[in-house]
């Protein structure tokens, strides 16, 4: 145990660096970072187990930061561990800097997650804890890590904390320890003005162990972490009462602590100078690691080398005794796409694509041993039960299965699956109705930003949900999700793959593309109703190009008909009527415009010539296809919310029929 005088000095070092980063950038949030420095210092200098020389070691503890605005605290602490240089801290929030305003996942630098909207970070931690439990059930003590999370008042207030708190408690995630930085101060108000709940009682009601401490006292922090580590039944919440802007002083020398002004702005001028002096630093040269603090962290590095060496030795002995398991563990963490016998999957012609998806999931359940599938209380409707029927759901104390019943919580489920992916070693997928993707968009965006290959399964893809009425009928959702295909990630790739297959056979190819995509999230959009198969002879493998010509299309067509999903079969039916009038027709199925736009220009022009007359049909907003039909084209879509009626009635009323395809195309010609 380290001397508390030294521990306080190290925490003050973090405070000085954090405040100075914000001051130099003239932008940022110093107060929270200064208040939380004591906890993060105790955690990193005495408890967190990781390999200083191999940051990707799969058996490491993981630390998930929820309040990303407290990045100066994390960067400063990681500078003490050698992951960042002082010059990099000086470049906080600047172009090309590795220290952006909110942390972005970078395992090599010790950052486990990108911190997005408040509440997501600690929910990623819940997912990581589930993944760790899943892996421990298969690999025993070589996967025995602890997941630490850090949450603030804002994260506690965000609605997502309800879902993640409930789920972590229900599953008894005793490998999850979360520190709640409770400082009573928010960006524009004090917490007492916006919440009067008893947070401890709330988490206890969800089945958590709760420990309340002085969050600026190293002895109390230390004791709480030890007590949490000893807990074997529940996740633990450590509520640390901390001082916002601890150590801060105003220009006149009076206390600047517990003040909203320090939350989201530099201390400024004499207040900054007085603060740095009060904390034992030099305002003219603040970017310094004190010698005794450097020694503290150097000592911890040596301790970690010994701890890790012992763990590696145990793993080596285990691997020698369990060579097949060891090979499997290595494969799970390789990041490689799993091997699946796609050719053996037999689909029933004319089935709904959600049912075809269930057929694929049934095969994946037996062939992909590290796949976890989740559903937001819809497994028998979104047909993720194709997977569930071959395994069983997670229960408290039993993670031998591979299905996660999330309950009704689409956003929490999505973030938890992202957390599983961030942990590594598992492939995560989650299902719900497409209209409920509205609740998931913040998570989908974060998955895309972090390049996490989560598979989002969305069923009931259009107004054909019918009797459920407009609240449950997706119209604008496809256009919204397909924007993610147009958005590039920082590697210059499409930030997401979105696939809406046209029939059962194309569904198998869509799943194949999804499982082979290990670099971005994938959205799979499936129908509720049965869909006739595309004409015999269709080369479904061409779906990998995003758009392709369906079998039976005419040479030198007068018009090209284009769609995705079930509308393709409507175009096929309309083609029969057009051909009776001597019209030459090409039908193009476009499961993914994003993939199509990645093809060579020659291929794009061969499928959809720029001077062709093109008619598009979509059950969503017309804008979904406007980029494909071009200036000579026309789109038949839905420009309003849906209506409550049987889906075949809606098809007739809304013009999604062979007859209307005929009428619209004849009018074009």
N, C-alpha and C positions, 0 to 999 in steps of 0.2 A: 504494500500500500504506500502510495506516495504522500509526502508531506503536504498538508493542506496549504501552507504558505506558497509552495511551488505550484500547486494546482490552481490557486487563485491568480498567481502570476501568469500562468499559461492561459487561463481564461481571459485575463486582461490583455494579453498579447493578441488573442483572437479579436477582442473588442477593438483594439487599436487598429489592427489591420482592416477590419470590416468597416469601421467608421472612415478610415482613410481612403479606402477604395471608393466609397460613395462620394466622399469629398472631392477626390481627384476627378471623378467622372461627372461631378455636379448633377448626379442623378442616382436614385436608388433608395433603399430602405435600411437605415442604420439601426433603428431602435430595437427591432425584434432580434436581429443578429447579436446585438450587445447583451440582450437579456438571456438569450439561449446559449451563450458561449460556455457556461459552466457545464451543462448537461453534455453537450457535444464533446467537450474536452475530456470529461471523465470517460465517456463511451469510447472514444478513439484512443486514449492513452492507456486505458486499463482493461477494456472488455471486448471490443470488436475484434473478431478473429478473421484475419485475411492473410494472404501471402504477399509480402512486400515486393517479391520478385516475380510473382505470377498472378496478376490481378484477376485473371479469368478462371482461377482454380474453382472448380464447381462446388467444392465443399465449404466455401467461405461463408461467413455471416454476411448479411446484406443490410444496408442502411438506405431507407427510402425517405427522402425529404418531401413533405407535402407543400409547405409554404415556400414556393420557389423564390419569392421576393427576399427571402432570407439567405439567398445564395452567397452573399459576402461571408457569412458565418461558415458555410460549407467550404468555400474556396480557401478561406484563411486556415481552417483546420487541415485541409488536404495539403496546403503549403507546408504545414508543420510535419506532415508525413512524407514530404518530398515529391508529391504528385504535381504541384504547381510551383513555379518560381515567383519570386517577389516581383520581378519585372512583369510577369503575366497578371499578377494582382493589380499592378498599376494600370493595366490596359482594360480594366473592368468596363464592360458595356461599349467597347470600341470596335470598329470594323475589323474583322478577321481575327479577333481575340478569342482565346479558348475560355474566356470568362464572361459569357453573355449575361444579360440581366437576370434571366432565370436559367437554372442549370439545364443542360442538355445531356442526355445519356452518353456516357463515355467510360466504359468499364476500365480501360487502361489508366484512367485518371481517378478511378474510385467513385464515379458518379453512376448510380444504378438506374436512375430514371430521369426523364425530362419532367420538370414540374410545370404542369399546365394549370387549368383553372383549379382553384382551391378544392380540396376534397379528393381529387383523383390520386394524388401521390400516396396517401395512406391506404387507399383502396388497391393500388398496385401491390402494396405490401401484403395485403390480405391474400391476393392472388399468388404472390411469391410463397407465402406460408403454406397455402394449399398445395402448390407444386412441390414444395419441400416434403410435405407429408406424403404425397403420392410417391415420390422417389424413395423416401425412407422405407415405405412399405415394400419396396422392391429391392433396395440395396442396403437396407439396415443402417448400421452405424457410420458407414462412409458418407451418408447424407444426413448429417445430424446438426445442420446449421441453425442458427437463430436469426430471425428476421426482425430488424429494428425499424420502427417508423417514428417520424417526428411530425406532430400536427400542431396547428395554432388555433386560436379562437375562431378564425374564419373557416378553417376546415371542419371544425366541430359544428359550425352553424350550417354549412352547406348540406343540402338535403341528402347528398350521396352518403354522408356519414351514417345515416339511418340504415341504409342497405348494407354497407360494409360492416358496421357494428353488429347488426343482427346476424349476419352470415358467419362472421368470425366467432361469435359466441355460440351459435347453434352447432358449429363444427368443432368447437373446443380446441381452437388453434393455440395450444400452449407454447408453440414455438414462435409466437408473435408478441413482441414487447413494444408498446407505443408510448412515447413521451408526449404529453400534452403541455405545451408552453402556454400556461394560463396567466397572462399578464394584465388582464382587465382593460387593455387599451386597443382600439382599432384605428383604422385610417382616419375616420372622420368623427368618431364618437367613442365613448366608453362602453364596454360590453354591457354594463348594467342597464343601459338605455335601450338595448335591443333584445336581451334575453334574461329570463329570471329562472330558467330551469336549473335543476340540480344535476350537473353532468355526471357526477359520481354515481348517483342513484340510477341514472339512465343506463350507463354502461353495466352496472351490476344487474339491472333488469334484463339486459341482453346476455347475461352469463359471463361477464368479464370479472376478473380480479381487479380491484382498484386500490391503488396506493397513493395517498396524498402526502406531498412533501414540500419543503422549501426548495424550489428548483434552482436556487443559486448557491446551495450548500453542498459541497462535494461529498461530505460524509453521508448526508441523507440521500443523495443521488446514488452513491455507491451501494448503500444498504438496500435501496429500492430495486436496483438492477439485480442484485444477488437474490433478493426475495422473488423477483419475477422469474429469474432463471430456474429457481427451485420449484416453481408452479408446474404441475403435471396434468392439469385438467382444463385450464382456461387460458385465453389470451389475457394479457395484463395491460392495463392503462395506468401509467404513472402520471398523476396530475401534479405538475410542478408549478407552484406559484412563483413567478419570476417578476423581475422589475424591467419593464420596457425602458430601453436606453440606459441600462445599468452603468453607472459611472459618469454619465453625461452631465455637463455643467453649462450653464448659460453664459452669455457674454459678461454678466456682472458677477459671475462666480457662484451663483445660487444653483440649486439642483435643477436639472433638466430631465430628471427621471420621471417615469410614469406620465408622459406627456404625449398627446396625439401628434404633436408637431415632429417628433423624432421618428414616427412610424414610416413616413413615406417621403422624406426630404433630407438632403444633407444637413448636418448640424450648422455649418456655415460660420465663417469669420471667427470672431473671438470665442464663440461657443465651442467651435471645433478645437481651437488652440487650448482652451481651458480643459476640455474633456481629455485630450491626449495627455496633457500634463498630469491631470488627476489620476489617470490610469498608469502613470509611470513611464510614459513614452516621450519622445522628442518630436514636437510638432514640425520641426524643420527637417527631420529625417525619420518619418513614422514607419516606413516600410522596412522593418527590422524584425528578425526573430531573435529574441533574447537568448543569450548563451545557455542559461539554465533550462530554458524551454526546449531549445534544440537538443540538449542532453536528455531531457525527459523523453522526447519522442525517439531519439536514437536508442535509448534503453528499451523502449517498447518495441522498436524494430527488431532488436536482438531477441527479445522475449518471443516475439511472433515467429521468428525463424526457428526457434526451438519447438514451439507449439506445433507449427506446421510440419516440421521434420518428423515429429512423433505421429502426426496424423497421416503423413505420406507413408511412413513405415507400416502403420496399421492397414492402410489401403493396399499396400504392396502385398502384405501377408494375406489379406482378404482376396485380392486378385489371384494370387497363386492358388488359393483354395477354391476359388470360384471363377475360373477363367471365362466361362460363358457369360456370367453376369458382368464381369469386368469389361468384356468386349461390348456388351450391350450398353453399359453406362457410357463408354467412350462414344458409341454411335449416337446415343441420345443427345449428347452435348456437342456433336460434330457440326450441327446446323445443316446437315445434308437432308435432302428430300427423302422420305421413306420409300422403300421399294414396295410396289403394290402390283398385283396381277390384274391389271385393268381388263385384259382380254377375256378373263374368266367371268366378268360381271355380266349377267344376262338381264336385260330390261324387258318389261312387259310393254308391248306396243300399245300406244294410245293412252298411257297412264298420265296422271298429273305429274309435273316435274318435282313436286314435293315428295311424291311417292317414289319416283325414280331416285331422288336424293336419298331416301331411306334405304333403298336397295344398295346404293354405294356405301352409305354409312355402316350398313350391316357388314360389308366386306372389310371396311377400314377397322372396325372394332376388333376383328380377329387378326388383321395383318399389321396394324400400326400400334405397337404395344405402348408407345408413349403418347398416344393421343388422348386428350380429355375433351369431352363434348358437354356443353352446358345448354340449359334451356330456362327461359323465364316463365316457368309454370305452364309451358305449352308443348311439352315433348310429344304428346299424342296427337297434336294438331300440326305443329311445324315438322313433324315426322322425324325429329331427332331420336325418337324411340326406336328407329332402325338400329341405332348404335346401342341404346340403353338395353334392348332385348338381349344383347350379347355380353352385357356386363352388369354392374349394379351401381347404385348411387353412393356417393360419399356419405358417411355417417360419422358422428363423433366417435373417435377411437377406431374407425375402420376406413382406411383409404386404399384398400386393396382393389376397389372398383375403379371405374374411369369416367363416371358421369357425375356432373355437378348440377344438382337441382337448386337453382338460384332463387326460387320464389319470384314474385312479381316485382322485378327490379332490373329493368333493362340496362340502365346506365351503370349500376353497380356491377351487374354481371359482365358487361363489356369490359369495364376497367379491371375487374378481377381476372378475366381471361388475358388481358394485356399484361397484368402482373405475373401470371403464370409464364407467359412468353418471355418477359424480362428476366425472370429467374433462370430460364434455360432448362433444357433437358426434356421439355414437353412441347407438344403441338396442341394449341388450344383452338376450339371452335365453339360458337354459341349461336343459338337460334331463338327467333321470335317472329311475330308478324311484321311484314315490311312497313306498315304504317307506324309501328312503334320504333322504327329506326330513328324517328324524330327525337326520342329520348336518348339515343345512343350517339348522336352526331359529335358531341364534344370528345367522346372516347375514340370514335373512329378517326377523328382528326389527329388525336395524340398517337394512335397506333401508326398512322401514316407518317407523322413527323419523326417518330422513333424507329420507323422501318421494321415494325413487328409483324410477323406473318400470321396474325390471327385470322381465322376464317369466320366471317359473319354470314350466318344462314338466315335469309329473310324469305318467308313464305307468304301466301295470300297476296300476290304481287300486284293486284289491280282492282278495278271497280267490280270485278266478278266475285268479290266477297259477298256482293249482292244484298241479301236480306239484312246483313249487319248494319247497313246504312252508311252515310257519308263519313261518320267519325272513324270508321274502320276500313275505308277504301283509299288506298294510296293513289294519288294522282301526281302530285309534284315531287314525291320522294325519289323517283328514279332520276329525274333531272338533277336533283340536289346531290345524290350519291355519285352520279356520273361526273360531276364537277371535280371530284377527287381524282378521276382518271386524267383530267386535264391539268391538274395542279402537279408541278414537279417537286420532288423532294430535293434535298441538298446534294444528292449524287447526280441529279439531272434526269432521274427516271420518273415515270408515272408514279405518283405517290400511293396509288391504289389500283388494284385490278378489280373490275366490276363485270360480272358475267350473268346474263339472263338467257338461259338456254331455251331453244325452240321446241324441244320434245324430249322424250325419255333418253334417247341415244345421245343427244347433244349434252344432256345432263351429266352423263358419265365423263365426257370430255371436259366439261366445265370443272368437275371435281378433280380430274387429273391435273388440269392447269392450276387449280387452287392448291393442291398438295405439292406440286412442283415449285410453286412460288414461295420461296423462303426468304424473300427480301422486302416484301411489302404486305400489307393486309389485303385480303380478298373479300369481296362482297358477292354472295351467290343469291340470286333472286329467282324464286320458284313459284309456280302456279298452284292454286288450290284445286282448280278444275282439270279434268282430263283434257289432253291435247292429242289430236291426230298426229301420227308420225309424218315426217317429211317424206317426199317421194323416194321410192326405192332407188338405190344407187347413189344416194347422197354420200359424199366423202366427208364424214364427220370429223376426221382428223384435221380438215381444213379450218375448223373452228378455232384452232390455235392461232390463226392469223387474224382473229378478231372479226372478220367478215369474209364471206365466201359465197360462191354461186351454188345454189341448190340444184340437185339433179333434175333433168328434164327441162332446163331453161333453153330458150331458143337462141340460135346464133343471130347476130345483128339485130338485136331486139328494138322494137319501136318504143318500149318503155321498160324501165327497171323498177321493180317493186322491192322495197326494203323495210325490214322490221326486225325486232328481237322478240324472244319469248313466244307466247301463244298467238300473237298477231301474225307470225309467219305462216301458220296454218290457215289463217283467214285469207291471206294473200294467195296461197295455193288454191283455195276454193274459188277465189275470184278469177284466177287465171283461166280456169276451165270455161268460164263465161266469156272472157275476153277472146280466147282462141276461137270460139265459135264465130266471132266477128272477124277472124283473120288477123287479130293483133298478135304480134310477136312479143313475147314477155320473157324477161329474166327475173328470177327471184333471188334476192340476196338476204341471207341470215346474218345478223350482226350481233352476236352475243356480247362483244366488247368493242366499242368504238376506240377506246384507248389502245388496245392491242392493234387494231387496224391502222391507226395513225402511226404506229411504230414500224409498219411494213415499208419496204421501198416504194418510192413514188410510182414506179412502173406497175407494181402489183395493185396499188390503190386505183390507178387509172384503168387498169385492166378490169377491175371489178365494178367500179363506179366511175365511168368516164366523165370528165368535167363538163362535156357538152351534151350529156345525155338528159333525157326527160326522166325524172325519178319521182316516184310516188312513195311516200313513207306512211306507215300506219303505226301508231303507238297508243297504248291504253293510258299513257301519261300525258303530260303537257307536250304540245307540239314541238317546243324548243328542244326536247330530247333528241329529235332526229334532224333538226334543221341544218346542222353542220354537215350532214350526210347527203341531203337531197339537193343542196346547192341552189343557185339563183333561178334555174329552170324548173325547179321541183315544187312539190306540194306535199304537205303533211296533214293527214287526218289524225287528230288526237282529241284529247278531252281537255276543254278549257275551263271547266268548272269543277266544283266538288261533285262527288258521286251521288247516287240516289239509292233508296231502299227498295229492292225488288229482286226477284230471282235473276240469276246472271244471264240466262238466255233471253229474258225480257229486256234486260239492260243492253245486251248486244244489239238487239233489234232497234230499241229506242235511240241508242247512241250511235248507230251506224257502223258497228263492228261486224259487218256481214259481207259475204261474197258479193251480194247484189250492190252494196254501196261501193265496194272496191271497183266493181265494173262501172258504175255510174261516175265515180270520181275520175277514173282513168280516162273514160271516154270523153269527159268534159275537158280534160287536159289535152287530149289528142285532137 
